Amino acid sequence: MEPIDWDDLRYLLAVSRHGTLTAAAGVLGVTQPTVGRRLAALERQLRARLFRSTPQGAELSSVGEVLVRRAQRMEVEALEATRLASGRDEGVQGRLGITASEWLVARVLGPGLARLLRAHPGLRIDLLASGRWANLARGEADLALRPAAFQQQSVFQRQLARIAYGLYASTEYLVTRGRPDFERGCAWHLLLAMDEDVPTADGPWLREVAGEAQVIARTNGREGLAAMASAGLGLACLPRLIGDRTQGLELLDPPLPPPERRLWLGVHRDLRHLPRVRATIAHLTELFGELQPALLGEPPRLS
């Protein structure tokens, strides 16, 4: 039998992790038929089925499970080799993948990385806006920003900032609907909310202060919430950095203060000493330090 191509195993790993050919194709950056053809070719080479059909959908066969476990070990070793090789690079140059939620990319990282890139022309940033938390151990990103501490032992992390939230509505909405009565749970009002699948700190809080409001729309990103609130569609809980800077929105005063979240930066421990990683972490630490008052909805500090 011919040796198995590592590239074919990448396709198998992607399908096993993401559940469908379509989802795996999106992660791999190829088409769905391409994923199907690669898996079919691998099955022909092995003369065995890698997946079996069940009432719940496709599941790994016994052969597929064994192959996935071995492919995972190969992936870890390949990543370790890449990190060791990367450790030899000199200067602040090369590619660096950063992932964060869409509003942080749009409002902070996009404009805020300009100074870093001007100072280091050899640096290339791959900036991924995603609500999904990247797995740093698998090399899905080099740096990740998220509103929760990292649990993996292999991740070095530090707290970057505190993020305050507020409840907002547009002037047009308040003229049409009136100001919400928090004692009545915002009855007769309309609410814009995050998708229930997205972990947020404000979901339980909203149910407490606006439990009688009708949820008329959901989205998986804060920028979408801000756009709908600005259009007068309803009440929305937003980071102060977004709500305070979105024209036409008014900050409301609920009796219970909105939650505050801590923003964490994580990087794989094998990468943290690379010059490009150190320079980027230092820049992000300075950037979020400058923005901390705005993130909390406070007046800017005087220099």
Number of C-alpha atoms within 10 A of each C-alpha: 5 6 6 11 9 12 9 15 21 18 22 25 19 20 23 19 12 14 14 15 20 17 16 23 20 13 13 15 9 12 14 16 12 13 21 17 11 17 21 15 12 20 16 11 13 14 9 14 16 22 19 12 10 8 6 6 10 15 16 18 15 14 14 20 15 12 16 21 12 12 18 15 11 14 18 14 12 13 15 16 12 12 17 13 10 14 15 10 13 11 13 20 19 16 14 16 16 23 25 23 21 19 21 19 20 14 14 16 20 12 10 16 16 10 11 15 16 10 10 15 11 13 17 15 14 12 16 16 16 16 16 11 14 20 15 19 19 15 18 15 21 22 26 23 24 22 21 12 15 20 9 13 9 14 20 17 20 16 16 22 21 17 20 22 22 25 21 25 28 24 19 17 21 17 10 10 14 12 14 21 14 17 11 13 17 20 15 14 21 22 23 23 24 21 14 11 7 13 12 14 14 20 16 12 16 21 12 13 20 24 17 18 21 16 16 12 15 15 15 18 17 21 21 17 25 26 13 20 28 24 16 21 19 26 31 27 27 23 26 22 24 22 27 18 11 17 12 17 25 19 16 14 13 16 9 11 13 20 18 17 18 14 17 18 25 25 24 23 15 16 19 21 12 19 18 23 20 14 18 22 19 12 16 19 16 13 18 19 14 13 16 20 19 20 21 18 19 12 8 11 10 4 3
